[in-house]
Amino acid sequence: MKKYLLTLFFALPFIGASQYTDVINSNRPGLSVSAYAVGRNVLQVEAGVLFEQRDHSLLNTESNIWGSDISLRYGLLFEQLEINYEGTYVNQNITYTDFGTSESLTDFSRNRVGLKYMIYDHYKNPERNKPNLYSWKANYGFKFKNLIPSISLYGGATFNLGDNPFYVGDPTVSYRGMIATQSRLTPRFVLITNIAYDRITTDYPELSYLISLSHAFRNPKWSAFVENQGIQSDRYSDALIRGGIAHLLTDDLQVDFNLGASFKNTPSRIFITVGGSYRFDMHKDKLKSIDEQSAGENGGPIKKNAMKKKKKEARKKGESGSGAEDIDLGPSKKELRKMRKQEKKQRKNKSKDRDNGAIDF
């Protein structure tokens, strides 16, 4: 059976004990952060360009904002740990409609470095990933236990370099903490939540949350998401909604698009972002001696002509064997029936061996 790889576009849950997957795991196109790391020795670049129309009804201002954002992620030491940099550099042109004057502000609206570490992986136990051989609905339907999330902790610092016009009076360095959770509701739906406390030690600390729901389509090269963000601070508070799509071009390259808006008019915000993510994959699995491996964990003996049969089936389906075509969201009803027959056959053979006095090693 193929692995569930719904991590395709929005950092969806990883299968197995490792954080690394064969397909890129990007936090784009939303702002929510996955509970999972990119994998040891993987360098990932996630970047985009943005435009925003921001108008304030009380201050009587109209603003056009152009900018770019970038995130650099690298898997350190082991699978659960990653170091990341997040930066957004913008130019805001403000027009004061009452006076007919304007000004331009340019600097970082986001500039931080942090470490993220997974403290609990709900899918590390392989028993949780086994399909139910007797129910297709059980594999694809929602179950309350699916709400149990994988959890990561984040700690970092926000940097305010020079006289930043967006954060007047803030110190050069302030601190940030976050909890990130991730739940696979069904093979196609994943829920991510972030709760963050930013700019700690400044006069205007900021508490925020992000809730993101992602959906993978039947063609796993495509997926969509919707996201709600709340911000609470004495400097600025808001509630935002955004949504978008992502498309996988290769195993290591993804492109995306999203748009969103605020729920209030002080200021009102409408924004759009286009971007992409690229992975420099230097990951290598650690070698494990045969004495340390558990019996049967490598999938058992390889059958004669197994690879030829696999290639033949792929050609029938019109698959090229590259990119996202090999990703399977789970066994079909036909595959479940076949797996049940194989399981019954194995039990029958074991029963015969016991009757003949054969000893299992």
MOZISUL-V421355 format. One line per field, one symbol per residue. ss: DSSP state (H for helix, E for strand, L for the rest). psi: psi as a letter, one per 20 degrees, with the letter a starting at -180 (. if undefined). Layout:
ss->???
psi->???
This chain:
ss->LLLELHHHLLLLLLLLLLLLLLLLLLLLLLLLLLLLLLLELEEEEEEEEEEEEEEELLLLEEEEEEEEEEEEEEELLLLLEEEEEEEEEEEEEEEELLLLEEEEEEEEEEEEEEEEEEEELLLLLHHHHLLLLLLHHHHHLLLHHHHLLEEEEEEEEEELLLLLLLLLLLLLEEEEEEEEEEEELLLLEEEEEEEEEEEELLLLLEEEEEEEEEEELLLLLEEEEEEEEEEELLLLLEEEEEEEEEEEEELLEEEEEEEEEELLLEEEEEEEEEEEEEEEELLLLLLLLHHHLLLLLLLLLLLLLHHHHHHHHHHHLLLLLLHHHHLELLLLHHHHHHHHHHHHHHHHHHHHHHHLLLLLL
psi->pqqoljjghklrqqpaiqhqriqqnqiqiaiqpqiqriqpkpppporrqqppooqohhilqpqppqaqqqppppopgrhipqqqppqppqoooppohhikrrrpppapipnqqrppppipohjhohhiipqoijohhhhirpqhiiiprqpqqppaqppnpbnoiimpiqrhprqpqqppqppogriippppqpoqorlqjrimqpprqppppqpprhojiqrrqqpppppoqhgpqrpqpqrarqpogrhjpqqrpqqarrjrjmrqppqqpparpppoojppqpqpqhhiqqpjijjaqpqpkghggghghhhhikqijrbjhippjrqrhghggghgghghgghghhghhhhjjqpp.
